[in-house]
Amino acid sequence: RLVFILPLLATGAVEDHCMCEFCGVEGGRKSQVAGKVVEPYPDPNDPKPYPPKDDLHVRNDTKIHMLLSAFRDPRCGQTIANAYLRSKYPERIYVGIVQQNLKDKDEFDCISVFCALMKKQGHAACPYLNHIEIIRTDAKESKGPIWARAIGAEMVRPEHQFCMQVDAHVDFMEDYDVALMKMWAMTENEYGVLSTYVGNIKQDLSRTGHVLIGHPYYEIPFICKTIIGGHGVVRNSQATGAHCLPRPLLSYAWAAGWSFAKCHFERNVPNDPFLEGMFDGEEFSRMLRLWTHGYDVYTPHRPVVFHDYVHHRSWQEGRESTWNGNPPGLPYAKERYFSLVDKEGTKKVSLGVYGLGKQRTIDQFKEFSGIDPRTSKYLGLDKCGKLKYVPFEEDTEKVKVEMPPYPITLPGKHSFAHLEEIPPMDPVYVKYAHEMIDSEKTIEPQIPHKTQVAEFGEPPNKVWGDMITKVKAGNKKAKIKPASKSFYPYAAELPAYNTMELVIFCSLILGTVLVLREIIKIKRE
């Protein structure tokens, strides 16, 4: 979806720090969306979302499940490697892959490419295979992106706590896992979903994983409008730019290329596998569904994920547009879409678990967003960046719901990566996969990475600092060993009292050994 992202061009003098008002800069730029000043903080008198129900977001052993579907794309292996190499706590990253290859033409496998790339990084054995699942399907049977993503959701396990959907050719900023948890906490919303169109790795991310784009005003793509796309359905328009946001901002657009939320989002609002052959309409239909289920989309205030938008490499020829865009199920898919949006004069079909939620209504969405789902029209109301949270009566069972069963026979073959031999491949595909990293710039950002981290901001204490303190106190009471590093909140490394106790203990042991050695020596003499 490259064509829907406008270039974000930083303006003004070269500065090595934030030049926004929220950074305390006198005369600094105010928070803006599409060139208009916005208030980034909700009115304290307005209704508030339901806050996080647990402390999973402040623990660095919380499981993050990354969902990706790859259509004849060896870069999937590089994306998996990036997910582990760029994270601060890679042991908590889990991956579910839907691979769509042609057996006679695609002499590679996502797992094989990943393992080869990790070997180049110094790993003698392929790491994290017990964290990776894959469903391999025949690309000839592919029925579009929604169909593939629906298959991927079958790999969301009960133990997975946060879920991230990405495309098969992305990279991440350094320590992205920590940044995502902080941003999600900033929404103060158990049902918050982070999503937007993502930046370009060729110009926006350095090879060190440092963000190059949008300084010194911290620009971010922000989806503000919709248009009527193919088949008369609603699709997102190109993104505009937002500047100087101190926190994620409420939005009315979900982006398929990247989203991050608690996994109960995937379980309550699964992709509809019957939307075969649809590209336009994917994002809006899921936005409408998630919003009526009580979820809210927020545009992040910093870029975290970056997409490889380069096309027409030699190996890409004939690969990128060979899935069936007009499968037999397309007419039924359109009937399902128009049933979902309640379009007048169209045949209505039963949608089951893939329909609207009961927490909010389609009329409320029209008032909230200024978009009329029934007519596919953007009403031109100036709401972008100025949305107000719409309260609803919570169904507390939603956070406990299980993934609904896949409604038809699951295509392809499922495998756990650590229970199979690494498939053979042509080594040239490792080179092809790594080309997207080679395209990243070798320069460092205008605002140094450490400064960016310092200016990132902190969530409110009640959903961050206070929770960290409570977790640390609980760990101390439970006498969790310092070696169990993953059980401590990532806001700080091992608590000082544990480190000091360890030093004292080791000193006493060493001292005792030296004393005993001297006593034995004296007795022998």
Secondary structure, 3 states (H helix, E strand, C coil): CHHHECCCCCCCCCCCCCCEHHHCCCCCECCEECCEECCCCCCCCCCCCCCCCCCHHHCCCCCEEEEEEEECCCHHHHHHHHHHHCCCCHHHEEEEEEEEECCCCCCCCHHHHHHHHHHHCCCCCCCCHHHEEEEEEEHHHCCCHHHHHHHHHHHCCCCCCEEEEECCCEEECCCHHHHHHHHHHHCCCCCEEEECCCEEHHHHEECCCCECCCCCCCCEEEECCEEECHHHCEEECCEEEEECCCCCEEECCCCCCEEEEECHHHHHCCCCCCCCCCCCCHHHHHHHHHHHCCCEEEECCCCCEEECCCCCCHHHCCCCCCCCCCCCCHHHHHHHHHHHCCCCCCCCCCCHHHCCCCCCCHHHHHHHHCEECCCCEECCCCCCCCCCCCCCCCCHHHHHCCCCCCCCCCCCEEEEHHHCCCCCCCCHHHHHHHHHHHCCECCCCCCCHHHHHHCCCCCCHHHCHHHHHHHHHHHHHHCCCCCCHHHCCCCCCCCHHHHHHHHHHHHHHHHHHHHHHHHHHHHHC
